[in-house]
Structures are given as structure tokens and as C-alpha cells.
């Protein structure tokens, strides 16, 4: 079986959600690899409660391969925590 992060393409964000109605929890975690205005590779992460703007973080990497490896590692961590 393929890991879903391996099937991800850099032109679209990876969106994960965790919905647990009994705990009143509806969360999202989105990640994408892109370039900034200066050509540096950036892993952009957004997270928060579904329906809000959430928070955003930018992680700079030396190249796209490093950023994709970081994305895959984070996606695996989030899936272990119940995100799909």
C-alpha cells in the first residue's frame, strides 16, 4: 500500500483533517511546498479549527527534496495522531 504523502504533488496542498464529534473537535492541517519571491524553497504549514483561518508557519529548506521529506515526516506524525 502506498503512503498518501508519496502520492502528493507539489502543485497542490496536502490537507489532513481530524474530526471527533464527542470531543467537539474539528481540526485541519494543510501543508505545501513552494518557492518564495527570492526562489528559496518553503514548506508552508497551516493548522487550526475547521472554519477558522488557523495559524501559519513557514519552514525554509535547502531544496525541494528536503522540504518534501519534511512534509512526508510531518504527514506521518499527523496520521499517527488521527488525522486523515
C-alpha positions as CSV (number, residue, x, y, z in Angstrom):
1,X,0.0,0.0,0.0
2,X,1.3,3.5,-0.9
3,X,1.8,6.2,1.6
4,X,-0.5,9.1,0.7
5,X,2.2,11.7,1.2
6,X,4.3,9.9,-1.5
7,X,1.4,10.5,-3.9
8,X,1.3,14.2,-3.2
9,X,2.3,16.7,-5.9
10,X,3.9,20.0,-5.1
11,X,1.3,22.0,-7.1
12,X,-1.4,21.2,-4.6
13,X,-1.5,21.3,-0.8
14,X,-1.9,18.2,1.3
15,X,-5.0,18.6,3.5
16,X,-5.5,16.4,6.6
17,X,-8.5,16.6,9.0
18,X,-9.3,15.1,12.4
19,X,-13.0,15.2,13.4
20,X,-14.1,13.8,16.7
21,X,-17.7,15.0,17.4
22,X,-17.8,13.6,21.0
23,X,-14.8,15.8,21.9
24,X,-16.2,18.7,19.9
25,X,-13.0,18.6,17.9
26,X,-12.8,19.6,14.2
27,X,-9.3,20.3,13.1
28,X,-7.3,20.7,9.9
29,X,-3.6,20.6,9.0
30,X,-2.5,21.7,5.5
31,X,1.0,21.6,4.0
32,X,2.5,22.6,0.7
33,X,6.0,23.1,-0.8
34,X,6.5,26.3,-2.7
35,X,9.1,28.9,-3.5
36,X,9.2,32.4,-2.0
37,X,9.8,35.6,-4.0
38,X,13.5,35.1,-3.8
39,X,13.5,31.5,-5.1
40,X,14.0,29.8,-1.7
41,X,12.1,26.5,-1.1
42,X,9.5,26.8,1.7
43,X,7.3,24.3,3.4
44,X,4.1,26.2,4.3
45,X,2.0,24.8,7.1
46,X,-1.5,25.9,8.2
47,X,-3.4,24.4,11.1
48,X,-6.4,25.1,13.3
49,X,-10.1,24.6,13.9
50,X,-12.1,23.9,10.7
51,X,-13.9,27.1,9.8
52,X,-11.2,29.5,11.0
53,X,-8.1,30.9,9.4
54,X,-5.9,29.0,11.8
55,X,-2.2,29.6,12.2
56,X,0.5,29.6,9.6
57,X,4.2,28.7,9.7
58,X,7.0,28.9,7.0
59,X,9.9,26.4,7.2
60,X,12.8,27.1,4.8
61,X,14.7,24.2,3.3
62,X,17.8,24.0,1.1
63,X,16.0,22.3,-1.8
64,X,12.6,20.7,-2.8
65,X,13.7,17.2,-1.8
66,X,14.4,18.3,1.8
67,X,11.1,20.1,2.0
68,X,9.2,17.1,0.6
69,X,11.0,14.8,3.1
70,X,9.9,17.1,5.9
71,X,6.3,17.2,4.6
72,X,6.2,13.4,4.5
73,X,7.6,13.1,8.1
74,X,5.0,15.6,9.4
75,X,2.2,13.9,7.5
76,X,3.2,10.5,9.1
77,X,3.2,12.1,12.5
78,X,-0.3,13.7,12.0
79,X,-1.7,10.4,10.7
80,X,-0.5,8.6,13.8
81,X,-2.4,11.3,15.8
82,X,-5.6,10.5,14.0
83,X,-5.6,12.9,11.0
84,X,-6.9,11.5,7.7
